[in-house]
Amino acid sequence: MSHELDQQNLSRRSFVGAGLAAATAAAATPAIAVAAVPPASGANPNLKPLDVDDPRENLYGFAKLWGTIGDKAVLSGYQGVQYAIVGSERAKPLFGYVGFGNIRNKILPDGTVKVMGKEAGYFTDLATGEIIDYWDNPWTGERVEVFPFLNDAFRGSLGLERKVFRVGDGETVNNDMGKKPKGGEPFRLPWQVIGDQYLLGWDYAHEYTNPVTPEGWPKASTGPRVNPSEHFTLFTSRDEIDDRSTETARFTAGFMRQAPWWPWMLMGQSGVHGVLMGRMHSYQITGGMDDVPAVVRDRVERDRPDLFEEPTDGPDLGVVGTLEHYARQVPPETPGYKREG
């Protein structure tokens, strides 16, 4: 998976995306301060607790957690199940959702952070765990082509100030607790200390004009507006974040996503109104290939090995969301329809 990645240039990402763009937005909930304690005799002298009121410390902790501040990118993964919820019916499991991120962060002299990465997301068969290229829609009876999300480059900048995240014509504030959005506040995330762990939670909820328009893609579009949201609960070692001699920190996370039907499901004219809800694990444990789900590793090595190559530095590119990606790559269903932009 806003990422405060130069809000002018970013949309959702992803995930790992997904939630990368959302993950970096400053939280609306207050952070819990950690008092600095001198190291005991024999303790690691490199340990320095995060000053969670300091935007630079927030960026430092986040950059280590969601990738690395080293010279070589690290890999992270996610895997889980997506459910359909229609009316008052029970949630129906539809397919697995698996993917990875390939991320490197650079702390700049002013304390801001440059983010560079690649990512991919695929859908899997629930019975076999294998990636699916086609899916039999149980509501329409149609076999549809599955559309994976592959992003070979995103680059952006994490600033020291919290900003309102703009997606299309919508505005989103990370960890919105009902307060009116405003910018210019210091960048802070809601770090909490529980025992030897930092706990970090964030949520974001979007609403914006659907780039997969009903006029251009009547079967794929779920309507003129869309409202996806993602919700994360992360757990990471205090020692690994606080150790100033290391470049990355392991994390595990619970990740939930709710959104309208994926456009490739072709539900726009089905008359079935519902939402997708996904529950996933997200993690960066080894930082290497072992973190990439095996089926994803095999598919990427076969079809897109460039996604495992090092992300490159350069001008900010932003992050293209899954719906925007679909609208850019899949021809309109309506003959002669002109894509916006």
C-alpha positions as CSV (number, residue, x, y, z in Angstrom):
1,M,0.0,0.0,0.0
2,S,-1.5,8.5,2.1
3,H,2.1,7.7,1.6
4,E,2.8,11.3,1.8
5,L,4.9,10.4,-1.2
6,D,4.6,13.9,-2.7
7,Q,0.9,14.0,-2.6
8,Q,0.8,15.8,-6.0
9,N,2.0,12.6,-7.7
10,L,0.6,9.7,-5.8
11,S,-2.5,7.5,-5.8
12,R,-3.2,4.3,-4.0
13,R,-0.7,1.6,-4.3
14,S,-0.9,-0.7,-3.7
15,F,0.1,-3.1,-1.1
16,V,1.5,-4.1,-0.4
17,G,0.6,-1.7,-1.3
18,A,-1.4,-1.5,-0.6
19,G,-1.1,-0.1,1.0
20,L,2.1,1.8,0.4
21,A,0.5,5.1,-0.4
22,A,-1.8,5.0,2.5
23,A,0.8,3.6,4.8
24,T,2.9,6.7,4.9
25,A,0.2,9.3,5.6
26,A,0.4,10.8,9.1
27,A,-2.0,9.4,11.6
28,A,-4.9,11.3,13.1
29,T,-4.5,9.5,16.4
30,P,-1.9,10.8,18.9
31,A,1.3,8.9,19.2
32,I,2.4,7.4,22.5
33,A,5.8,8.7,23.5
34,V,8.6,6.4,24.6
35,A,11.0,7.8,27.1
36,A,14.7,7.5,26.3
37,V,16.5,5.2,28.8
38,P,20.3,4.9,29.1
39,P,21.4,1.4,28.1
40,A,22.1,-0.9,31.0
41,S,25.6,-2.4,31.4
42,G,26.1,-4.9,28.6
43,A,23.1,-3.6,26.6
44,N,23.3,-2.7,23.0
45,P,24.7,0.9,22.9
46,N,23.1,1.5,19.5
47,L,19.6,1.3,20.9
48,K,17.8,4.6,21.0
49,P,14.0,4.6,21.4
50,L,12.0,6.4,18.7
51,D,11.0,10.0,19.6
52,V,7.5,9.6,18.1
53,D,6.8,13.3,18.4
54,D,9.6,14.1,16.0
55,P,8.6,13.8,12.3
56,R,12.2,12.8,11.3
57,E,12.1,9.9,13.8
58,N,8.7,8.8,12.4
59,L,10.1,8.7,8.9
60,Y,13.2,6.9,10.1
61,G,11.1,4.2,11.8
62,F,8.8,3.9,8.9
63,A,11.6,3.7,6.3
64,K,13.2,0.8,8.2
65,L,9.9,-1.0,8.7
66,W,8.4,-0.7,5.2
67,G,11.6,-1.7,3.4
68,T,15.2,-0.7,4.2
69,I,17.3,2.4,4.5
70,G,20.2,0.4,3.0
71,D,21.6,0.4,-0.5
72,K,19.9,-2.9,-1.5
73,A,16.1,-3.3,-1.6
74,V,14.3,-5.9,0.5
75,L,11.3,-8.0,-0.4
76,S,8.1,-8.3,1.6
77,G,5.0,-10.4,0.9
78,Y,1.3,-10.7,1.5
79,Q,-1.2,-13.5,1.2
80,G,-4.8,-14.1,2.1
81,V,-8.4,-14.5,1.0
82,Q,-11.0,-12.2,-0.5
83,Y,-14.7,-12.6,0.3
84,A,-17.9,-11.4,-1.3
85,I,-20.6,-9.9,0.9
86,V,-24.0,-9.5,-0.8
87,G,-26.9,-8.1,1.2
88,S,-27.5,-10.1,4.3
89,E,-25.9,-13.3,2.9
90,R,-22.9,-14.7,4.7
91,A,-19.5,-13.8,3.4
92,K,-18.5,-16.0,0.5
93,P,-14.8,-16.8,-0.1
94,L,-14.0,-16.2,-3.8
95,F,-10.2,-16.4,-4.4
96,G,-6.9,-15.9,-2.8
97,Y,-4.9,-12.7,-3.1
98,V,-1.1,-12.8,-3.0
99,G,1.8,-10.6,-3.9
100,F,5.0,-8.8,-2.9
101,G,6.8,-5.5,-2.6
102,N,10.4,-4.7,-3.6
103,I,11.4,-1.5,-1.7
104,R,14.3,0.6,-0.9
105,N,14.2,3.9,1.0
106,K,16.8,6.7,1.1
107,I,16.9,9.2,4.1
108,L,17.9,12.6,2.7
109,P,19.9,15.2,4.6
110,D,16.8,17.2,5.6
111,G,15.2,14.1,7.2
112,T,12.8,13.4,4.4
113,V,12.7,10.1,2.6
114,K,12.8,9.0,-1.0
115,V,10.9,5.8,-1.7
116,M,11.7,3.5,-4.6
117,G,10.0,0.2,-5.3
118,K,8.2,-2.3,-7.5
119,E,5.2,-4.5,-6.6
120,A,2.9,-7.2,-7.9
121,G,-0.5,-8.8,-6.9
122,Y,-2.1,-12.0,-8.2
123,F,-5.3,-14.0,-7.5
124,T,-5.2,-17.7,-6.7
125,D,-7.6,-20.7,-6.6
126,L,-8.8,-21.4,-3.1
127,A,-8.5,-25.2,-3.5
128,T,-5.1,-25.4,-5.1
129,G,-3.4,-22.1,-4.2
130,E,-2.3,-21.7,-7.8
131,I,-2.5,-18.4,-9.6
132,I,-5.5,-18.2,-11.8
133,D,-5.7,-16.6,-15.3
134,Y,-9.4,-17.1,-15.7
135,W,-12.2,-17.2,-13.2
136,D,-15.8,-18.6,-13.4
137,N,-18.1,-15.9,-12.2
138,P,-20.8,-17.7,-10.0
139,W,-23.3,-14.9,-10.5
140,T,-23.1,-14.3,-14.2
141,G,-22.0,-17.8,-15.3
142,E,-19.3,-16.1,-17.4
143,R,-15.7,-17.1,-17.6
144,V,-13.6,-13.9,-17.2
145,E,-10.0,-13.1,-17.7
146,V,-8.2,-12.2,-14.4
147,F,-6.3,-9.0,-14.3
148,P,-3.2,-9.0,-12.0
149,F,-1.7,-5.8,-10.7
150,L,2.0,-5.4,-11.8
151,N,3.8,-2.2,-11.1
152,D,7.4,-2.1,-12.3
153,A,8.3,1.3,-10.8
154,F,7.1,3.7,-8.2
155,R,9.1,6.6,-6.7
156,G,8.0,9.3,-4.3
157,S,9.1,11.5,-1.4
158,L,8.0,11.3,2.2
159,G,7.7,14.8,3.7
160,L,7.9,16.1,7.3
161,E,4.4,17.5,7.2
162,R,1.1,15.7,7.2
163,K,-1.0,16.4,4.2
164,V,-4.4,15.6,2.9
165,F,-4.1,12.7,0.5
166,R,-6.0,13.4,-2.8
167,V,-7.1,10.5,-5.0
168,G,-8.7,11.6,-8.1
169,D,-11.3,14.2,-7.0
170,G,-11.5,12.7,-3.4
171,E,-9.7,13.6,-0.2
172,T,-8.5,11.1,2.4
173,V,-6.9,11.5,5.8
174,N,-5.1,8.5,7.2
175,N,-6.4,7.2,10.5
176,D,-9.4,9.5,10.1
177,M,-11.2,9.7,13.5
178,G,-13.9,12.1,12.3
179,K,-11.8,15.3,12.4
180,K,-11.9,17.8,9.6
181,P,-8.9,17.2,7.2
182,K,-6.2,19.8,7.3
183,G,-2.6,20.0,6.2
184,G,0.6,21.4,7.7
185,E,0.7,19.3,10.8
186,P,3.9,17.4,11.7
187,F,4.2,13.9,10.2
188,R,3.5,11.5,13.0
189,L,2.3,7.8,13.1
190,P,0.5,6.2,16.0
191,W,3.4,4.1,17.4
192,Q,2.5,2.2,20.6
193,V,4.7,0.2,22.9
194,I,3.5,-3.1,24.1
195,G,6.3,-5.1,25.8
196,D,9.2,-5.6,23.4
197,Q,7.0,-4.6,20.3
198,Y,6.0,-1.5,18.5
199,L,2.4,-1.7,17.4
200,L,1.4,0.5,14.5
201,G,-2.2,0.8,13.1
202,W,-3.5,2.8,10.2
203,D,-6.6,3.0,8.1
204,Y,-7.6,4.9,5.1
205,A,-10.9,5.2,3.3
206,H,-11.2,6.7,-0.1
207,E,-14.1,8.0,-2.2
208,Y,-13.5,9.3,-5.7
209,T,-14.7,9.1,-9.3
210,N,-14.3,5.7,-10.8
211,P,-11.6,5.7,-13.5
212,V,-13.3,2.6,-14.9
213,T,-16.3,4.6,-16.0
214,P,-19.8,3.1,-16.7
215,E,-19.7,4.8,-20.1
216,G,-16.4,3.3,-21.2
217,W,-16.6,-0.1,-19.4
218,P,-20.3,-0.8,-18.8
219,K,-19.6,-4.5,-17.8
220,A,-16.5,-3.8,-15.8
221,S,-17.6,-0.7,-14.0
222,T,-19.3,-0.8,-10.6
223,G,-20.6,2.7,-11.0
224,P,-19.5,6.4,-11.2
225,R,-18.0,6.4,-7.7
226,V,-15.8,4.0,-5.8
227,N,-14.9,3.8,-2.0
228,P,-12.1,1.3,-1.3
229,S,-10.5,1.3,2.1
230,E,-7.6,-0.6,3.7
231,H,-6.8,-1.3,7.3
232,F,-3.4,-2.4,8.8
233,T,-2.2,-3.6,12.2
234,L,1.6,-3.9,12.3
235,F,3.9,-5.5,14.8
236,T,7.7,-5.0,14.8
237,S,10.5,-5.5,17.3
238,R,11.4,-2.4,19.4
239,D,15.0,-3.4,19.4
240,E,15.1,-3.7,15.6
241,I,13.6,-0.3,15.0
242,D,15.6,1.4,17.8
243,D,19.0,-0.1,16.8
244,R,20.6,2.7,14.9
245,S,23.2,0.5,13.4
246,T,20.8,-1.6,11.4
247,E,19.1,-0.8,8.1
248,T,15.9,-2.7,8.2
249,A,13.4,-4.2,10.7
250,R,11.2,-7.2,10.4
251,F,7.4,-6.8,10.7
252,T,4.3,-8.9,10.6
253,A,0.9,-7.3,9.9
254,G,-2.8,-8.0,9.6
255,F,-4.3,-6.4,6.5
256,M,-7.9,-5.9,5.6
257,R,-9.3,-4.4,2.4
258,Q,-12.9,-3.7,1.4
259,A,-13.9,-2.3,-2.0
260,P,-16.4,-2.7,-4.8
261,W,-16.1,-5.7,-7.2
262,W,-12.8,-5.8,-9.2
263,P,-13.5,-4.6,-12.7
264,W,-12.2,-7.8,-14.3
265,M,-15.1,-9.7,-12.6
266,L,-17.4,-7.9,-15.0
267,M,-20.2,-7.4,-12.5
268,G,-21.3,-4.0,-13.8
269,Q,-24.5,-5.3,-15.4
270,S,-25.0,-8.3,-13.1
271,G,-27.6,-6.6,-10.9
272,V,-25.7,-8.0,-7.9
273,H,-24.7,-5.3,-5.5
274,G,-22.0,-6.2,-3.0
275,V,-18.5,-5.6,-1.7
276,L,-15.3,-7.5,-1.5
277,M,-13.6,-7.9,1.8
278,G,-10.1,-9.4,2.1
279,R,-8.1,-10.5,5.1
280,M,-4.4,-10.9,4.5
281,H,-1.1,-11.4,6.3
282,S,1.6,-8.9,5.3
283,Y,5.2,-9.4,6.4
284,Q,8.9,-8.6,5.9
285,I,10.7,-11.4,7.8
286,T,13.7,-12.5,5.8
287,G,13.8,-9.5,3.4
288,G,14.6,-12.0,0.6
289,M,12.9,-14.5,-1.8
290,D,11.5,-16.5,1.1
291,D,9.1,-13.7,1.8
292,V,7.6,-13.9,-1.6
293,P,4.8,-16.5,-1.8
294,A,6.1,-19.5,-3.8
295,V,3.4,-19.3,-6.6
296,V,4.2,-15.6,-7.0
297,R,7.9,-16.2,-7.2
298,D,7.5,-18.8,-9.8
299,R,5.2,-16.7,-12.0
300,V,7.3,-13.5,-11.7
301,E,10.5,-15.4,-12.5
302,R,8.8,-16.8,-15.6
303,D,7.0,-13.7,-16.9
304,R,8.4,-10.6,-15.2
305,P,11.8,-11.2,-13.6
306,D,12.4,-7.4,-13.9
307,L,10.1,-7.0,-10.9
308,F,12.8,-8.6,-8.7
309,E,15.5,-6.3,-10.0
310,E,16.7,-3.3,-7.9
311,P,14.4,-0.3,-8.0
312,T,16.0,2.7,-9.6
313,D,16.4,6.2,-8.3
314,G,15.2,9.2,-10.3
315,P,12.3,11.7,-10.6
316,D,9.2,10.9,-8.6
317,L,6.8,8.7,-10.6
318,G,3.9,8.3,-8.2
319,V,1.9,5.1,-7.6
320,V,-0.9,4.0,-9.9
321,G,-3.8,2.4,-8.2
322,T,-5.4,-0.9,-9.3
323,L,-8.5,0.8,-10.9
324,E,-6.4,3.4,-12.7
325,H,-4.1,0.6,-13.9
326,Y,-7.1,-1.3,-15.3
327,A,-8.5,1.8,-17.1
328,R,-5.1,2.5,-18.7
329,Q,-4.3,-1.0,-19.8
330,V,-7.7,-2.6,-20.7
331,P,-9.3,-1.1,-23.9
332,P,-12.8,0.4,-23.3
333,E,-15.7,-1.9,-24.0
334,T,-17.6,1.0,-25.7
335,P,-16.4,1.5,-29.3
336,G,-14.9,5.0,-29.8
337,Y,-14.9,5.8,-26.1
338,K,-12.0,8.2,-25.2
339,R,-10.2,7.6,-22.0
340,E,-9.8,10.6,-19.8
341,G,-6.3,12.0,-19.6
